[in-house]
Every structure is written in structure tokens, then in C-alpha cells.
Amino acid sequence: VPGPKPVRSQYELGAFYFPGFPTAEKWQPILNYPNRKPILGWYDESNPECADWQIKWAVEHGINFFMVDWYWCQGNRHLEHWVHNAYGKAKYRKYLKWAIMWANHNPPNTHSADDWRKVTQYWIDNYFNMPEYYRIDGRPAVFIWAPQNVRRDLGGSSEAAKLYAMSQQMAKAAGYPGIYFVAMSSHDNPDRTKELISEGYEAATTYHGFQLAHRRARSDRFPFADLLDTCPELWREAEESARGLLYLPIVDTGWDARPWHGEKSIVAYGRTPELFGKLCRLARQYADQTGKKIIALGPVNEWGEGSYIEPYAEYGFQDLDQLREAFCEPGDWPPNLIPADVGLGPYDLPPVAAKTAWEFNTEGALEGWTASGDVAELTVKDGSLTGRSSGRDPVVQVSGIQVEADCLQRLTFRLRSDRDQRVQVFWATTLAAMSEQMSLGIQAVGDGQFHDYELD
């Protein structure tokens, strides 16, 4: 991979990164959306060479660091292949910094003082000592998705504050000047902001910025163009609500989660590079007016949620080019090279072989099944695919079932549930995505015993 040629900017641009695509099975829901195909192909996200391309493209368009979605639940970690295998072994990792964005949307009662000590020690032992780890005010920055979940499990803000103080003490004992905690939510009114400050947070931001446009549309379908009117207002409101915290304005990269959630998804339609560029320039104007130097970008690669600017089939580099024009100093910018230009790639993973039956007879082998909703600890054990509902919309799914519908007319499955509950089965075809119309529901018996169910 040709060496990166970073461009200059007076801003520190940090983009969220979702490490969700290590296997061909994970790409399956995106295959029906060919406009989203990355320039790298349907790639193995744990491949260091792919990470070198991602680093090159990021720094050549003004992005300084990634805030990487990171998962820990009582010591169980997953989706760490990008940090550990791809970025961790990339030739050019020194060019791009990164920080933990702990996606702690864990089930209730999974945060504790003992667990907090362990997770902090893990950061200290494995990440903070990396020269590429991102720092604010000289301290390793840690972004926390749900401060309210910590507070909930500990019984209040004062108890939660003891955990953050513990982390500070542990970091200082390890030779660091402390940790810089950034809240990803809970700063939407002054009272909640006071709680965050008392707990030890110093900054706040969000993963997306379309919330105000969504509310005003009073519909789950609204034009991305509405963000040009609502985002500056959202930034000002957040700045006021988060008074006492450093607010990092968020530049949204879109939302259309139909590959994962079907037609019931929220969709900000009509996103184009030109509209994204206008939003970037509004963010720069806001940053200049308020003296901001750190600006957050929505995800670069949330392909399933429709939030992406990593080069892709429909618009290539145009989103990144708009970002660079908005935030970077004019100059002799490097050309946008792709793997084929230098005889590399393609990086496509082999396609998933079609299956029509799953017996879950290999411990730990999910056989292509994934959790895309409120499901915790999805695994295979004792001959079953098992997990726990952690919210209102638990979803497990599998892709790549390529059969003729008139040859396979019935679906049979064995299910155990601890409560009477309606279970809904969705499907897609080559012509239609998943939707309420493409579903059937059954009433599951909640006696804790396995029952067989059959659908036509």
C-alpha cells in the first residue's frame, strides 16, 4: 500500500468506527445494497493491508483519529479484530490515532466496582501504552456510550463517581496523568450535565446528529437535507445543555438501517456528497464561532445503518473529498488511489455457502447467526443458539439462505422462552427487503420449555 500523505488542518477530526465485518456472514445483509459496496470490496476487516488503506484514506482527507466501538460485558469482549489484528498490525498505524468508544449498552446489573477495576486495568495494560492512542489534554481519552447505565447499576451518580475516581487513581499509578472521560449521551439537560461533571466527565458528544430533524419530521422518513437546518440548532442546544463540559459537535454521516432492520427503520433519505459537504462547512463555521478544535464525525463504516464515508461504489471518494475541502488547508493534495491502481486487491471474502438447516452441534459456532438487536451473550452451547433479551427488540438473524420458495415451503424451529411472547419471523427475497409485510408472527409459550413451531 503506498505510504500515506497526511494533509494539514487546524482541526482535530475524529470519526467513529464500527468494527462489525470480520466475516462474509456479516456482509450478507449489505449485499442487496450494491451501492454501498466498499471500494475495498466485501473485505476481511481483520486484514492489516485493508487497515493500511483505511488509514491512508483517512489521513489524506483530514481525519486524525478513530473512535472505535469497543465491547466489554463482565470481561467478555467481542468485535476487537480491527484494533488487535488489522490496525494493530498495520504498517501505517502511526499516522492515525484511535480511542475507545466503550459501547456499554450492556444488560442491567453488569457494571460493578470489581468489573470497573478490571476494565480499567485492561485499558492500561493493552491500549494506553500505544503511542497512537488518542489523548486530550495529555490524557488517554475514553468515550462512554451510556453513562446512565453505569449510574443505574451502581445505584446513583455518587456511587458511579467512585468508579471514575478509581480509574483516575489506577491510571496515575501506572504513570499516566489520568483519563479524559467523554460522555456519549446524558448531556441533554443541565441537571444531567451536572451529574456527568460530578462523576468526572469533561466532555460530551453523540454518535449522530439527526435527532432534531427526525423529531420535527414526525415521520421515520425525512430528507437528509433537513440536517442543514437542524444541526446548527442542535449544536447550539447541546452546547448550552452541556455547559461545564467541552462539547464536541457531531457531523452526521447519514442513517438508513434497512439492511439490518427492514422497512421499519428510520431513513434519512437523499444524502449526497454535496449535502454532506454543506453540513461539514456549517460545522466548520460553528467551530470557528465557538473556538472548537475537536470535531466528531459520524461513523465512517456503519454499512448496515447507512452511515458511511469510507470510499464506496455509489460516490467513491466524493464524501471524503467534501470533508477535506471543508476542513483542510488548500494545497497539493494527494491523489485518491485505490488498490487496483497499484496492483493490489480485490479483498472480497469468499461468498457464504447457502444453508437450509442449523443444528448448533458445535460449541461456540454460531453458523452465520448474528445478533442485530437487543440480544446479549449470543453463543452456541448444549446444542442450542442461546442469548438473553436485553431490551424491547431482541433480533437474531442469518443471511445467505438461497432457496427457491416454491421448493421449501415451511419453516420449523424449536424455541424456549421464559415468558409468553409474540415472536415474529422476517424474510427477504431477491426482489424485496425485509418488512412487516414480509413476516409472520406466532405466540410463543413462556413456560421455559422447548416447543416446536411451524410456519407456512
C-alpha positions, 0 to 999 in steps of 0.5 A, a space after each residue: 500500500 503506498 505510504 500515506 500523505 497526511 494533509 494539514 488542518 487546524 482541526 482535530 477530526 475524529 470519526 467513529 468506527 464500527 468494527 462489525 465485518 470480520 466475516 462474509 456472514 456479516 456482509 450478507 445483509 449489505 449485499 442487496 445494497 450494491 451501492 454501498 459496496 466498499 471500494 475495498 470490496 466485501 473485505 476481511 476487516 481483520 486484514 492489516 493491508 485493508 487497515 493500511 488503506 483505511 488509514 491512508 484514506 483517512 489521513 489524506 482527507 483530514 481525519 486524525 483519529 478513530 473512535 472505535 466501538 469497543 465491547 466489554 460485558 463482565 470481561 467478555 469482549 467481542 468485535 476487537 479484530 480491527 484494533 488487535 489484528 488489522 490496525 494493530 498490525 498495520 504498517 501505517 498505524 502511526 499516522 492515525 490515532 484511535 480511542 475507545 468508544 466503550 459501547 456499554 449498552 450492556 444488560 442491567 446489573 453488569 457494571 460493578 466496582 470489581 468489573 470497573 477495576 478490571 476494565 480499567 486495568 485492561 485499558 492500561 495494560 493493552 491500549 494506553 501504552 500505544 503511542 497512537 492512542 488518542 489523548 486530550 489534554 495529555 490524557 488517554 481519552 475514553 468515550 462512554 456510550 451510556 453513562 446512565 447505565 453505569 449510574 443505574 447499576 451502581 445505584 446513583 451518580 455518587 456511587 458511579 463517581 467512585 468508579 471514575 475516581 478509581 480509574 483516575 487513581 489506577 491510571 496515575 499509578 501506572 504513570 499516566 496523568 489520568 483519563 479524559 472521560 467523554 460522555 456519549 449521551 446524558 448531556 441533554 439537560 443541565 441537571 444531567 450535565 451536572 451529574 456527568 461533571 460530578 462523576 468526572 466527565 469533561 466532555 460530551 458528544 453523540 454518535 449522530 446528529 439527526 435527532 432534531 430533524 427526525 423529531 420535527 419530521 414526525 415521520 421515520 422518513 425525512 430528507 437528509 437535507 433537513 440536517 442543514 437546518 437542524 444541526 446548527 440548532 442542535 449544536 447550539 442546544 447541546 452546547 448550552 445543555 452541556 455547559 461545564 463540559 467541552 462539547 464536541 459537535 457531531 457531523 452526521 454521516 447519514 442513517 438508513 438501517 434497512 439492511 439490518 432492520 427492514 422497512 421499519 427503520 428510520 431513513 434519512 433519505 437523499 444524502 449526497 456528497 454535496 449535502 454532506 459537504 454543506 453540513 461539514 462547512 456549517 460545522 466548520 463555521 460553528 467551530 470557528 464561532 465557538 473556538 472548537 478544535 475537536 470535531 466528531 464525525 459520524 461513523 465512517 463504516 456503519 454499512 448496515 445503518 447507512 452511515 458511511 464515508 469510507 470510499 464506496 461504489 455509489 460516490 467513491 471518494 466524493 464524501 471524503 473529498 467534501 470533508 477535506 475541502 471543508 476542513 483542510 488547508 488548500 494545497 497539493 493534495 494527494 491523489 485518491 488511489 485505490 488498490 487496483 491502481 497499484 496492483 493490489 486487491 480485490 479483498 472480497 471474502 469468499 461468498 457464504 455457502 447457502 444453508 437450509 438447516 442449523 443444528 448448533 452441534 458445535 460449541 461456540 459456532 454460531 453458523 452465520 447467526 448474528 445478533 442485530 438487536 437487543 440480544 446479549 451473550 449470543 453463543 452456541 452451547 448444549 446444542 442450542 443458539 442461546 442469548 438473553 433479551 436485553 431490551 424491547 427488540 431482541 433480533 437474531 438473524 442469518 443471511 445467505 439462505 438461497 432457496 427457491 420458495 416454491 421448493 421449501 415451503 415451511 419453516 420449523 424451529 424449536 424455541 424456549 422462552 421464559 415468558 409468553 411472547 409474540 415472536 415474529 419471523 422476517 424474510 427477504 427475497 431477491 426482489 424485496 427487503 425485509 418488512 412487516 409485510 414480509 413476516 409472520 408472527 406466532 405466540 410463543 409459550 413462556 413456560 421455559 420449555 422447548 416447543 416446536 413451531 411451524 410456519 407456512 
